[in-house]
Amino acid sequence: MTFHAIAIDGPAASGKSTLAKTLAERLGLVMVNSGAMYRAVTWKILREEIDPSDTESVIRLLDEMDIQCGHVGSLSTIRINGTDPTPFLREPEINANVSTVSAIPQVRDRLVALQRDYLKLTHVVMEGRDIGSVVFPNTPFKIYIDADPSVRDGRRSGDGEIDSVSQRDAADRSRKTAPLVVADGATKLDTSALTISGVVDAAIGILGQQGFPLPKQAPLLPNEEPPTPMRWIYWLGWMSFGAAYRTLFGLRIIGDENLIKAGPVLIASNHQSFLDPPLIGNLYKTEMVYFARKSLFTGIGKWLYPQWNAIPIDQEKPDTSSMKAAIRHLKEGWRVLIFPEGQRTLDGEICEAAPGIGMIAAKAGVPIQPVRIFGADKALPRGSGKISMARITVIVGPPILLSPEEFKAYSNKEGYLALTERIMTAIKAL
């Protein structure tokens, strides 16, 4: 069987990753983020305290690296010596050094070979800076996307990242090995004034003109499920809270393309305010399950909170029954929200986590969705009872996707602690 490659190239913050991910989902392909591969190698180099400009040392380390590439569903995965570096790949230090590492010919040769290996297994949408020119020069399906530098700078800062796209552009275009160019046969697409859906629609139109075998009817996305009607009482709360958050607090959601929208998901978030559970609940259009302190289940709360799928938890002592209930719901296919800190913050900073979420995650064996909330502690501070018109932002991070073997390795007391730390690291990185 012949597999197709869709090559999407462009400069930093032009929207390559979002477009590639959405196209892969829409067309039922696998999205490969080639930039993440270079960032992963850069992360390992910096972790070993090697100067990225010391080419000889980088090459020696590269020869020792075990780089494993694969995919879970429609998303590519990468591990370096058995470790998933995904939570760290957008750190400022990596932003500042990835172009230097990417310019080393031996690094590019190693990673390009791994990128081409994907096409031995499946159809792919691959994004980067040299996909159409170097990795798959013979594919007829090429798109080069760009945007005004000021727009791209705004996207980076809006995502909370420290990065200079102009410096990255200069480095990527001037490097001797596989510089950033518009590949032969590529169609250019300016995304400066387009919404995400507008970019995707335009890209699908381009692919149709290039002869890509588009499905006659767009199927459900691989990470999307048919909408399940909410019960009226849940829907009423979902609608009311959602409208209030957008009106009163200017709710802004960043990274919603990272949401896993099908199957069971363990959602792990920092905890700032009583506003948090329905805030996270509004990320999804179906019902979810979450913990609520046992003292709330009195009076009308004794009826209302179960209607909103809340699991009562005793914060005064270990509550194994509540944890078992969460695991059971996850195995039944629910989305379950957990605040690893177990209590609201006093100052907006993330508190130390209890190991309970590590145990739940290891025993349930489902994808983990890191989420971070900003501003809810100012909108409704702990102990205040007074609402302020503060801006609330929710950032959705890349999911933590583990194999059954990895979950099994975490299934002991030390593993619960390690997995909890891994989840908290992913939250803090957002």
One Martini backbone bead per residue (centre of mass of N, CA, C, O) as a GRO file, in nm:
protein
  430
    1MET     BB    1   0.097   0.035   0.021
    2THR     BB    2   0.042   0.374  -0.031
    3PHE     BB    3   0.172   0.652   0.129
    4HIS     BB    4   0.095   0.970   0.248
    5ALA     BB    5   0.229   1.313   0.237
    6ILE     BB    6   0.188   1.605   0.432
    7ALA     BB    7   0.341   1.920   0.382
    8ILE     BB    8   0.425   2.154   0.650
    9ASP     BB    9   0.545   2.480   0.622
   10GLY     BB   10   0.725   2.721   0.835
   11PRO     BB   11   0.745   2.945   1.057
   12ALA     BB   12   0.726   3.067   1.349
   13ALA     BB   13   0.395   3.089   1.453
   14SER     BB   14   0.205   3.016   1.188
   15GLY     BB   15   0.035   2.724   1.255
   16LYS     BB   16   0.131   2.429   1.198
   17SER     BB   17   0.038   2.246   1.434
   18THR     BB   18  -0.264   2.306   1.425
   19LEU     BB   19  -0.310   2.224   1.133
   20ALA     BB   20  -0.195   1.936   1.140
   21LYS     BB   21  -0.379   1.823   1.361
   22THR     BB   22  -0.654   1.886   1.227
   23LEU     BB   23  -0.605   1.736   0.962
   24ALA     BB   24  -0.555   1.457   1.080
   25GLU     BB   25  -0.833   1.433   1.208
   26ARG     BB   26  -1.010   1.488   0.954
   27LEU     BB   27  -0.842   1.253   0.769
   28GLY     BB   28  -0.713   1.010   0.940
   29LEU     BB   29  -0.425   1.081   1.045
   30VAL     BB   30  -0.085   1.141   1.119
   31MET     BB   31   0.078   1.358   1.339
   32VAL     BB   32   0.399   1.521   1.282
   33ASN     BB   33   0.630   1.679   1.503
   34SER     BB   34   0.936   1.780   1.416
   35GLY     BB   35   1.001   1.998   1.627
   36ALA     BB   36   0.985   1.808   1.875
   37MET     BB   37   1.238   1.650   1.804
   38TYR     BB   38   1.440   1.887   1.830
   39ARG     BB   39   1.357   1.962   2.118
   40ALA     BB   40   1.429   1.693   2.251
   41VAL     BB   41   1.730   1.705   2.190
   42THR     BB   42   1.779   1.976   2.327
   43TRP     BB   43   1.690   1.888   2.608
   44LYS     BB   44   1.914   1.673   2.644
   45ILE     BB   45   2.156   1.859   2.612
   46LEU     BB   46   2.085   2.051   2.850
   47ARG     BB   47   2.062   1.830   3.070
   48GLU     BB   48   2.382   1.757   3.014
   49GLU     BB   49   2.536   2.034   2.994
   50ILE     BB   50   2.549   2.115   2.687
   51ASP     BB   51   2.670   2.296   2.436
   52PRO     BB   52   2.509   2.350   2.138
   53SER     BB   53   2.784   2.470   1.995
   54ASP     BB   54   2.914   2.185   2.063
   55THR     BB   55   2.929   1.968   1.823
   56GLU     BB   56   3.095   1.724   1.926
   57SER     BB   57   2.925   1.674   2.185
   58VAL     BB   58   2.656   1.637   2.048
   59ILE     BB   59   2.734   1.390   1.874
   60ARG     BB   60   2.807   1.202   2.106
   61LEU     BB   61   2.528   1.208   2.236
   62LEU     BB   62   2.364   1.115   1.990
   63ASP     BB   63   2.494   0.826   1.982
   64GLU     BB   64   2.355   0.761   2.282
   65MET     BB   65   2.074   0.789   2.179
   66ASP     BB   66   1.736   0.684   2.244
   67ILE     BB   67   1.510   0.714   1.976
   68GLN     BB   68   1.151   0.715   2.010
   69CYS     BB   69   0.902   0.663   1.762
   70GLY     BB   70   0.546   0.739   1.744
   71HIS     BB   71   0.191   0.662   1.817
   72VAL     BB   72  -0.124   0.808   1.942
   73GLY     BB   73  -0.324   0.785   1.727
   74SER     BB   74  -0.283   1.112   1.578
   75LEU     BB   75  -0.018   1.122   1.760
   76SER     BB   76   0.294   1.187   1.814
   77THR     BB   77   0.592   1.037   1.958
   78ILE     BB   78   0.860   1.090   2.214
   79ARG     BB   79   1.173   0.933   2.324
   80ILE     BB   80   1.444   0.968   2.561
   81ASN     BB   81   1.562   0.716   2.712
   82GLY     BB   82   1.240   0.668   2.804
   83THR     BB   83   1.168   0.980   2.794
   84ASP     BB   84   0.920   1.228   2.824
   85PRO     BB   85   0.966   1.576   2.714
   86THR     BB   86   0.704   1.744   2.659
   87PRO     BB   87   0.673   1.947   2.916
   88PHE     BB   88   0.967   2.105   2.812
   89LEU     BB   89   0.954   2.213   2.495
   90ARG     BB   90   0.865   2.541   2.583
   91GLU     BB   91   1.110   2.644   2.692
   92PRO     BB   92   1.314   2.914   2.664
   93GLU     BB   93   1.583   2.755   2.629
   94ILE     BB   94   1.485   2.598   2.382
   95ASN     BB   95   1.407   2.834   2.200
   96ALA     BB   96   1.714   2.948   2.201
   97ASN     BB   97   1.853   2.645   2.083
   98VAL     BB   98   1.714   2.484   1.846
   99SER     BB   99   1.850   2.611   1.594
  100THR     BB  100   2.137   2.514   1.657
  101VAL     BB  101   2.074   2.211   1.655
  102SER     BB  102   1.931   2.199   1.369
  103ALA     BB  103   2.212   2.280   1.212
  104ILE     BB  104   2.311   1.996   1.257
  105PRO     BB  105   2.359   1.749   1.037
  106GLN     BB  106   2.345   1.493   1.224
  107VAL     BB  107   2.070   1.558   1.342
  108ARG     BB  108   1.908   1.568   1.079
  109ASP     BB  109   1.970   1.286   0.975
  110ARG     BB  110   1.843   1.130   1.211
  111LEU     BB  111   1.551   1.262   1.201
  112VAL     BB  112   1.476   1.221   0.905
  113ALA     BB  113   1.476   0.914   0.918
  114LEU     BB  114   1.245   0.899   1.126
  115GLN     BB  115   1.035   1.050   0.957
  116ARG     BB  116   1.031   0.850   0.713
  117ASP     BB  117   0.936   0.596   0.874
  118TYR     BB  118   0.636   0.665   0.896
  119LEU     BB  119   0.567   0.597   0.585
  120LYS     BB  120   0.578   0.277   0.638
  121LEU     BB  121   0.288   0.281   0.814
  122THR     BB  122   0.155   0.572   0.723
  123HIS     BB  123  -0.023   0.837   0.708
  124VAL     BB  124   0.085   1.192   0.690
  125VAL     BB  125   0.125   1.486   0.890
  126MET     BB  126   0.390   1.721   0.838
  127GLU     BB  127   0.579   1.950   1.038
  128GLY     BB  128   0.799   2.242   0.952
  129ARG     BB  129   1.097   2.352   0.748
  130ASP     BB  130   1.174   2.065   0.552
  131ILE     BB  131   0.954   1.870   0.434
  132GLY     BB  132   0.926   1.955   0.122
  133SER     BB  133   1.252   1.979   0.066
  134VAL     BB  134   1.367   1.702   0.228
  135VAL     BB  135   1.189   1.471   0.341
  136PHE     BB  136   0.935   1.523   0.102
  137PRO     BB  137   1.000   1.619  -0.213
  138ASN     BB  138   0.780   1.417  -0.376
  139THR     BB  139   0.543   1.537  -0.272
  140PRO     BB  140   0.234   1.692  -0.383
  141PHE     BB  141   0.173   1.778  -0.067
  142LYS     BB  142   0.204   2.131  -0.026
  143ILE     BB  143   0.246   2.368   0.251
  144TYR     BB  144   0.295   2.724   0.303
  145ILE     BB  145   0.304   2.896   0.605
  146ASP     BB  146   0.214   3.234   0.708
  147ALA     BB  147   0.300   3.545   0.890
  148ASP     BB  148   0.312   3.813   1.045
  149PRO     BB  149   0.541   3.887   1.283
  150SER     BB  150   0.344   4.029   1.481
  151VAL     BB  151   0.148   3.792   1.497
  152ARG     BB  152   0.352   3.577   1.594
  153ASP     BB  153   0.436   3.719   1.852
  154GLY     BB  154   0.149   3.719   1.974
  155ARG     BB  155   0.120   3.411   1.991
  156ARG     BB  156   0.350   3.357   2.183
  157SER     BB  157   0.259   3.544   2.417
  158GLY     BB  158  -0.029   3.415   2.441
  159ASP     BB  159   0.121   3.130   2.527
  160GLY     BB  160   0.361   3.218   2.732
  161GLU     BB  161   0.611   3.279   2.547
  162ILE     BB  162   0.965   3.304   2.497
  163ASP     BB  163   1.007   3.459   2.177
  164SER     BB  164   1.184   3.519   1.859
  165VAL     BB  165   1.090   3.514   1.537
  166SER     BB  166   1.310   3.677   1.391
  167GLN     BB  167   1.550   3.509   1.494
  168ARG     BB  168   1.445   3.237   1.394
  169ASP     BB  169   1.429   3.309   1.097
  170ALA     BB  170   1.725   3.375   1.051
  171ALA     BB  171   1.836   3.099   1.139
  172ASP     BB  172   1.663   2.915   0.943
  173ARG     BB  173   1.750   3.065   0.664
  174SER     BB  174   2.087   3.055   0.714
  175ARG     BB  175   2.133   2.776   0.721
  176LYS     BB  176   2.305   2.521   0.556
  177THR     BB  177   2.101   2.313   0.672
  178ALA     BB  178   1.797   2.304   0.578
  179PRO     BB  179   1.652   2.556   0.501
  180LEU     BB  180   1.411   2.789   0.498
  181VAL     BB  181   1.167   2.715   0.244
  182VAL     BB  182   0.997   2.713  -0.051
  183ALA     BB  183   0.883   2.455  -0.190
  184ASP     BB  184   0.847   2.279  -0.449
  185GLY     BB  185   0.496   2.303  -0.511
  186ALA     BB  186   0.407   2.499  -0.308
  187THR     BB  187   0.146   2.646  -0.121
  188LYS     BB  188   0.058   2.954  -0.016
  189LEU     BB  189  -0.035   3.062   0.332
  190ASP     BB  190  -0.200   3.321   0.491
  191THR     BB  191  -0.277   3.360   0.858
  192SER     BB  192  -0.316   3.646   0.982
  193ALA     BB  193  -0.660   3.671   0.917
  194LEU     BB  194  -0.714   3.382   1.035
  195THR     BB  195  -0.873   3.134   1.148
  196ILE     BB  196  -0.852   2.814   1.220
  197SER     BB  197  -1.087   2.727   1.034
  198GLY     BB  198  -0.986   2.890   0.789
  199VAL     BB  199  -0.720   2.741   0.750
  200VAL     BB  200  -0.835   2.457   0.713
  201ASP     BB  201  -1.016   2.514   0.470
  202ALA     BB  202  -0.788   2.615   0.287
  203ALA     BB  203  -0.614   2.356   0.297
  204ILE     BB  204  -0.825   2.165   0.177
  205GLY     BB  205  -0.846   2.314  -0.090
  206ILE     BB  206  -0.552   2.271  -0.174
  207LEU     BB  207  -0.548   1.961  -0.166
  208GLY     BB  208  -0.763   1.927  -0.382
  209GLN     BB  209  -0.593   2.067  -0.608
  210GLN     BB  210  -0.347   1.849  -0.562
  211GLY     BB  211  -0.509   1.552  -0.530
  212PHE     BB  212  -0.622   1.476  -0.270
  213PRO     BB  213  -0.801   1.209  -0.108
  214LEU     BB  214  -1.083   1.316  -0.012
  215PRO     BB  215  -1.341   1.293   0.172
  216LYS     BB  216  -1.675   1.323   0.109
  217GLN     BB  217  -1.712   1.288   0.428
  218ALA     BB  218  -1.666   1.408   0.724
  219PRO     BB  219  -1.557   1.270   0.988
  220LEU     BB  220  -1.500   1.203   1.278
  221LEU     BB  221  -1.283   1.267   1.488
  222PRO     BB  222  -1.062   1.066   1.653
  223ASN     BB  223  -1.107   1.272   1.925
  224GLU     BB  224  -1.420   1.229   1.861
  225GLU     BB  225  -1.757   1.238   1.971
  226PRO     BB  226  -2.065   1.199   2.001
  227PRO     BB  227  -2.300   1.381   2.122
  228THR     BB  228  -2.409   1.393   2.458
  229PRO     BB  229  -2.672   1.441   2.628
  230MET     BB  230  -2.758   1.644   2.870
  231ARG     BB  231  -2.875   1.689   3.152
  232TRP     BB  232  -3.057   1.949   3.250
  233ILE     BB  233  -2.900   2.019   3.515
  234TYR     BB  234  -2.622   2.023   3.385
  235TRP     BB  235  -2.677   2.218   3.150
  236LEU     BB  236  -2.754   2.462   3.323
  237GLY     BB  237  -2.478   2.492   3.460
  238TRP     BB  238  -2.303   2.504   3.206
  239MET     BB  239  -2.434   2.756   3.082
  240SER     BB  240  -2.419   2.956   3.320
  241PHE     BB  241  -2.115   2.949   3.377
  242GLY     BB  242  -2.013   3.011   3.093
  243ALA     BB  243  -2.145   3.291   3.066
  244ALA     BB  244  -2.021   3.418   3.320
  245TYR     BB  245  -1.719   3.388   3.249
  246ARG     BB  246  -1.730   3.557   2.984
  247THR     BB  247  -1.858   3.817   3.107
  248LEU     BB  248  -1.692   3.866   3.386
  249PHE     BB  249  -1.382   3.723   3.297
  250GLY     BB  250  -1.289   3.677   3.003
  251LEU     BB  251  -1.260   3.400   2.899
  252ARG     BB  252  -0.955   3.214   2.826
  253ILE     BB  253  -0.848   2.971   2.579
  254ILE     BB  254  -0.555   2.767   2.568
  255GLY     BB  255  -0.507   2.476   2.381
  256ASP     BB  256  -0.777   2.318   2.282
  257GLU     BB  257  -0.633   2.124   2.072
  258ASN     BB  258  -0.534   1.924   2.319
  259LEU     BB  259  -0.792   1.793   2.350
  260ILE     BB  260  -0.954   1.511   2.461
  261LYS     BB  261  -1.274   1.400   2.295
  262ALA     BB  262  -1.226   1.085   2.365
  263GLY     BB  263  -1.287   0.916   2.612
  264PRO     BB  264  -1.098   0.864   2.870
  265VAL     BB  265  -1.007   1.125   3.120
  266LEU     BB  266  -0.748   1.275   3.310
  267ILE     BB  267  -0.790   1.573   3.481
  268ALA     BB  268  -0.524   1.808   3.560
  269SER     BB  269  -0.538   2.069   3.812
  270ASN     BB  270  -0.522   2.347   3.941
  271HIS     BB  271  -0.613   2.533   4.258
  272GLN     BB  272  -0.797   2.853   4.327
  273SER     BB  273  -1.122   2.794   4.321
  274PHE     BB  274  -1.466   2.748   4.318
  275LEU     BB  275  -1.464   2.794   3.994
  276ASP     BB  276  -1.310   2.546   3.867
  277PRO     BB  277  -1.495   2.306   3.790
  278PRO     BB  278  -1.683   2.458   3.577
  279LEU     BB  279  -1.447   2.566   3.414
  280ILE     BB  280  -1.350   2.286   3.311
  281GLY     BB  281  -1.628   2.180   3.214
  282ASN     BB  282  -1.632   2.399   2.964
  283LEU     BB  283  -1.435   2.238   2.770
  284TYR     BB  284  -1.683   2.056   2.749
  285LYS     BB  285  -1.989   1.891   2.587
  286THR     BB  286  -1.983   1.701   2.834
  287GLU     BB  287  -1.988   1.513   3.089
  288MET     BB  288  -1.846   1.508   3.424
  289VAL     BB  289  -1.609   1.431   3.683
  290TYR     BB  290  -1.581   1.522   4.040
  291PHE     BB  291  -1.462   1.663   4.324
  292ALA     BB  292  -1.614   1.706   4.655
  293ARG     BB  293  -1.663   1.810   4.946
  294LYS     BB  294  -1.850   1.658   5.191
  295SER     BB  295  -1.981   1.925   5.326
  296LEU     BB  296  -2.171   1.990   5.064
  297PHE     BB  297  -2.368   1.731   5.135
  298THR     BB  298  -2.612   1.943   5.210
  299GLY     BB  299  -2.913   1.975   5.166
  300ILE     BB  300  -2.929   2.060   4.842
  301GLY     BB  301  -2.645   1.931   4.791
  302LYS     BB  302  -2.737   1.631   4.820
  303TRP     BB  303  -2.873   1.660   4.527
  304LEU     BB  304  -2.699   1.841   4.331
  305TYR     BB  305  -2.408   1.718   4.314
  306PRO     BB  306  -2.487   1.443   4.188
  307GLN     BB  307  -2.604   1.582   3.927
  308TRP     BB  308  -2.287   1.687   3.880
  309ASN     BB  309  -2.091   1.434   3.940
  310ALA     BB  310  -2.008   1.429   4.235
  311ILE     BB  311  -1.746   1.333   4.457
  312PRO     BB  312  -1.712   1.259   4.771
  313ILE     BB  313  -1.462   1.408   4.998
  314ASP     BB  314  -1.229   1.351   5.255
  315GLN     BB  315  -0.994   1.591   5.378
  316GLU     BB  316  -0.907   1.463   5.670
  317LYS     BB  317  -0.873   1.182   5.512
  318PRO     BB  318  -0.824   0.907   5.371
  319ASP     BB  319  -1.011   0.827   5.050
  320THR     BB  320  -1.061   0.534   4.895
  321SER     BB  321  -1.351   0.541   4.785
  322SER     BB  322  -1.314   0.787   4.596
  323MET     BB  323  -1.084   0.669   4.426
  324LYS     BB  324  -1.241   0.423   4.325
  325ALA     BB  325  -1.459   0.588   4.182
  326ALA     BB  326  -1.273   0.724   3.978
  327ILE     BB  327  -1.165   0.467   3.846
  328ARG     BB  328  -1.437   0.356   3.757
  329HIS     BB  329  -1.517   0.592   3.572
  330LEU     BB  330  -1.277   0.568   3.381
  331LYS     BB  331  -1.337   0.265   3.295
  332GLU     BB  332  -1.630   0.370   3.181
  333GLY     BB  333  -1.544   0.659   3.010
  334TRP     BB  334  -1.482   0.900   3.175
  335ARG     BB  335  -1.440   1.223   3.286
  336VAL     BB  336  -1.185   1.328   3.525
  337LEU     BB  337  -1.151   1.561   3.785
  338ILE     BB  338  -0.835   1.673   3.933
  339PHE     BB  339  -0.686   1.813   4.232
  340PRO     BB  340  -0.380   1.746   4.352
  341GLU     BB  341  -0.369   1.951   4.600
  342GLY     BB  342  -0.675   1.953   4.750
  343GLN     BB  343  -0.647   2.275   4.745
  344ARG     BB  344  -0.658   2.600   4.771
  345THR     BB  345  -0.501   2.875   4.704
  346LEU     BB  346  -0.363   3.176   4.853
  347ASP     BB  347  -0.140   3.302   4.606
  348GLY     BB  348  -0.147   3.128   4.314
  349GLU     BB  349   0.026   2.906   4.384
  350ILE     BB  350   0.155   2.598   4.362
  351CYS     BB  351   0.105   2.322   4.535
  352GLU     BB  352   0.139   2.046   4.691
  353ALA     BB  353   0.102   1.713   4.617
  354ALA     BB  354  -0.074   1.437   4.623
  355PRO     BB  355  -0.050   1.084   4.542
  356GLY     BB  356  -0.340   1.008   4.437
  357ILE     BB  357  -0.319   1.066   4.127
  358GLY     BB  358  -0.107   0.849   4.067
  359MET     BB  359  -0.282   0.608   4.141
  360ILE     BB  360  -0.520   0.661   3.954
  361ALA     BB  361  -0.361   0.667   3.689
  362ALA     BB  362  -0.228   0.384   3.708
  363LYS     BB  363  -0.501   0.217   3.741
  364ALA     BB  364  -0.658   0.333   3.485
  365GLY     BB  365  -0.491   0.390   3.212
  366VAL     BB  366  -0.516   0.695   3.106
  367PRO     BB  367  -0.528   0.980   2.982
  368ILE     BB  368  -0.354   1.293   3.051
  369GLN     BB  369  -0.479   1.631   3.131
  370PRO     BB  370  -0.322   1.921   3.142
  371VAL     BB  371  -0.409   2.206   3.358
  372ARG     BB  372  -0.422   2.576   3.373
  373ILE     BB  373  -0.495   2.834   3.606
  374PHE     BB  374  -0.573   3.189   3.568
  375GLY     BB  375  -0.729   3.429   3.805
  376ALA     BB  376  -0.932   3.285   4.010
  377ASP     BB  377  -0.799   3.400   4.277
  378LYS     BB  378  -0.909   3.696   4.203
  379ALA     BB  379  -1.214   3.647   4.148
  380LEU     BB  380  -1.209   3.413   4.404
  381PRO     BB  381  -1.092   3.418   4.690
  382ARG     BB  382  -0.984   3.264   4.950
  383GLY     BB  383  -1.216   3.358   5.205
  384SER     BB  384  -1.395   3.594   5.078
  385GLY     BB  385  -1.679   3.590   4.887
  386LYS     BB  386  -1.563   3.792   4.660
  387ILE     BB  387  -1.623   3.924   4.350
  388SER     BB  388  -1.403   3.978   4.073
  389MET     BB  389  -1.298   4.137   3.761
  390ALA     BB  390  -1.114   3.893   3.654
  391ARG     BB  391  -0.900   3.744   3.451
  392ILE     BB  392  -0.944   3.428   3.282
  393THR     BB  393  -0.714   3.151   3.231
  394VAL     BB  394  -0.685   2.860   3.016
  395ILE     BB  395  -0.447   2.592   2.995
  396VAL     BB  396  -0.382   2.343   2.751
  397GLY     BB  397  -0.208   2.061   2.743
  398PRO     BB  398  -0.039   1.811   2.656
  399PRO     BB  399  -0.079   1.495   2.666
  400ILE     BB  400  -0.040   1.207   2.864
  401LEU     BB  401   0.105   0.921   2.700
  402LEU     BB  402   0.075   0.585   2.797
  403SER     BB  403   0.173   0.279   2.830
  404PRO     BB  404   0.105  -0.012   2.985
  405GLU     BB  405   0.399  -0.045   3.084
  406GLU     BB  406   0.422   0.231   3.222
  407PHE     BB  407   0.192   0.201   3.419
  408LYS     BB  408   0.310  -0.050   3.559
  409ALA     BB  409   0.572   0.097   3.664
  410TYR     BB  410   0.378   0.289   3.859
  411SER     BB  411   0.255   0.032   4.045
  412ASN     BB  412   0.360   0.198   4.313
  413LYS     BB  413   0.454   0.400   4.553
  414GLU     BB  414   0.685   0.532   4.390
  415GLY     BB  415   0.519   0.564   4.128
  416TYR     BB  416   0.304   0.757   4.231
  417LEU     BB  417   0.501   0.986   4.291
  418ALA     BB  418   0.624   1.011   4.005
  419LEU     BB  419   0.356   1.067   3.856
  420THR     BB  420   0.277   1.315   4.013
  421GLU     BB  421   0.527   1.481   3.933
  422ARG     BB  422   0.477   1.471   3.630
  423ILE     BB  423   0.206   1.618   3.634
  424MET     BB  424   0.302   1.879   3.780
  425THR     BB  425   0.512   1.958   3.569
  426ALA     BB  426   0.306   1.998   3.339
  427ILE     BB  427   0.146   2.224   3.477
  428LYS     BB  428   0.385   2.425   3.536
  429ALA     BB  429   0.462   2.457   3.220
  430LEU     BB  430   0.196   2.643   3.138
   0.00000   0.00000   0.00000
